[in-house]
Amino acid sequence: MNYPAIFLFAVAMLILMYFANIYLSRFKLIGKANPNSDTDKTPENWQLYYFHAPHCGACKNITPWVVEQSSTHTNIVNVDISKDFDTARKFNIRATPTAVFVEKDIVQDVQLGSSIIITMKEFVEKHG
């Protein structure tokens, strides 16, 4: 029996399952109420939550645009998960960068990865 090949196959499957779990976890939140909403005030028409980390390479390209937009749009929430872990936990964030799109206090979409800047720009143009 070729034990090294079996071991490599098992390790590869574990890695594949780990990343599949991260990717599929984004669908748990879609269609549910905004976990960060304040029930005492009226819900915003739209909100964009951007989750990033200081050590994330892809985040370093996206964060300056988000900071610029959040200065003009109060509905854009910039969350550094190393400083605000509780908010990231409420949204079940497992990877950065992640963008959560909320309309009328319902999560409409969750995007992961470096290509989220395109979707975020479209969302802000549509609502902003």
C-alpha positions as CSV (number, residue, x, y, z in Angstrom):
1,M,0.0,0.0,0.0
2,N,1.2,3.5,-0.8
3,Y,0.8,5.2,2.6
4,P,2.4,8.6,1.6
5,A,-0.1,9.0,-1.2
6,I,-3.0,8.2,1.0
7,F,-1.7,10.6,3.6
8,L,-1.3,13.4,1.0
9,F,-4.8,12.7,-0.3
10,A,-6.3,12.9,3.2
11,V,-4.5,16.2,3.9
12,A,-5.6,17.6,0.6
13,M,-9.2,16.7,1.4
14,L,-9.1,18.3,4.8
15,I,-7.7,21.5,3.3
16,L,-10.4,21.4,0.6
17,M,-13.1,20.9,3.2
18,Y,-11.8,23.7,5.4
19,F,-11.9,26.3,2.6
20,A,-15.3,25.0,1.4
21,N,-16.6,25.5,4.9
22,I,-15.4,29.1,4.9
23,Y,-16.9,29.8,1.5
24,L,-20.3,28.1,2.2
25,S,-20.6,29.8,5.6
26,R,-21.5,33.1,3.9
27,F,-24.8,31.6,2.8
28,K,-26.0,31.2,6.4
29,L,-26.5,34.9,6.8
30,I,-28.3,35.8,3.6
31,G,-32.0,36.5,4.0
32,K,-31.7,36.9,7.8
33,A,-32.1,40.1,9.9
34,N,-29.1,42.4,10.3
35,P,-27.3,41.0,13.4
36,N,-26.0,44.4,14.3
37,S,-29.3,46.3,14.0
38,D,-30.6,48.4,16.9
39,T,-34.2,47.5,17.4
40,D,-35.0,50.8,19.1
41,K,-34.3,53.0,16.1
42,T,-35.8,52.8,12.6
43,P,-33.7,50.6,10.2
44,E,-31.5,52.2,7.7
45,N,-32.5,51.8,4.0
46,W,-29.2,50.2,3.3
47,Q,-25.9,49.4,5.0
48,L,-22.6,48.0,3.8
49,Y,-20.4,46.3,6.4
50,Y,-16.7,45.9,5.4
51,F,-14.7,43.5,7.5
52,H,-10.9,43.6,7.2
53,A,-7.7,42.8,9.1
54,P,-4.4,44.6,9.3
55,H,-2.4,41.5,8.1
56,C,-4.7,40.9,5.1
57,G,-2.9,41.7,1.8
58,A,-6.1,42.1,-0.3
59,C,-7.6,44.3,2.4
60,K,-4.8,46.8,2.0
61,N,-6.0,47.6,-1.5
62,I,-9.7,47.9,-0.6
63,T,-9.6,49.6,2.8
64,P,-8.5,53.1,1.5
65,W,-11.6,53.2,-0.8
66,V,-13.9,52.1,2.0
67,V,-12.4,54.7,4.4
68,E,-12.9,57.4,1.7
69,Q,-16.5,56.3,1.1
70,S,-17.4,55.9,4.8
71,S,-16.5,59.6,5.3
72,T,-19.3,60.6,2.9
73,H,-21.7,57.7,3.6
74,T,-22.7,57.0,7.2
75,N,-24.2,53.7,6.0
76,I,-20.8,52.2,5.3
77,V,-19.4,50.5,8.4
78,N,-15.7,49.8,8.4
79,V,-14.9,46.9,10.8
80,D,-11.3,45.9,11.8
81,I,-11.8,42.4,13.1
82,S,-8.7,42.6,15.2
83,K,-10.2,45.5,17.2
84,D,-14.0,44.7,17.0
85,F,-14.2,40.9,17.2
86,D,-17.7,41.0,18.7
87,T,-19.2,42.5,15.5
88,A,-17.3,40.0,13.3
89,R,-18.7,37.2,15.5
90,K,-22.3,38.5,15.1
91,F,-21.9,38.3,11.3
92,N,-20.1,34.9,11.4
93,I,-17.0,36.3,9.6
94,R,-14.4,33.6,8.9
95,A,-12.2,35.3,6.3
96,T,-11.1,38.8,5.2
97,P,-11.9,40.8,3.2
98,T,-15.7,40.3,3.6
99,A,-18.5,42.6,2.6
100,V,-22.0,42.2,3.9
101,F,-24.8,44.0,2.0
102,V,-27.9,45.0,4.0
103,E,-31.1,46.4,2.6
104,K,-34.1,47.3,4.8
105,D,-32.4,45.5,7.7
106,I,-32.2,42.2,5.8
107,V,-28.8,40.8,4.7
108,Q,-29.0,40.6,0.9
109,D,-25.5,39.3,0.1
110,V,-22.2,38.4,1.5
111,Q,-19.0,38.6,-0.6
112,L,-15.6,37.2,0.1
113,G,-12.2,37.9,-1.4
114,S,-10.3,40.6,-3.3
115,S,-13.0,41.1,-6.0
116,I,-15.6,42.5,-3.6
117,I,-14.6,46.1,-4.3
118,I,-16.4,45.9,-7.7
119,T,-19.6,44.7,-6.0
120,M,-19.2,47.3,-3.2
121,K,-18.9,50.1,-5.8
122,E,-22.0,49.0,-7.6
123,F,-23.9,48.7,-4.3
124,V,-22.9,52.2,-3.2
125,E,-23.7,53.7,-6.6
126,K,-27.1,52.0,-6.6
127,H,-28.0,53.3,-3.1
128,G,-25.8,56.3,-2.5
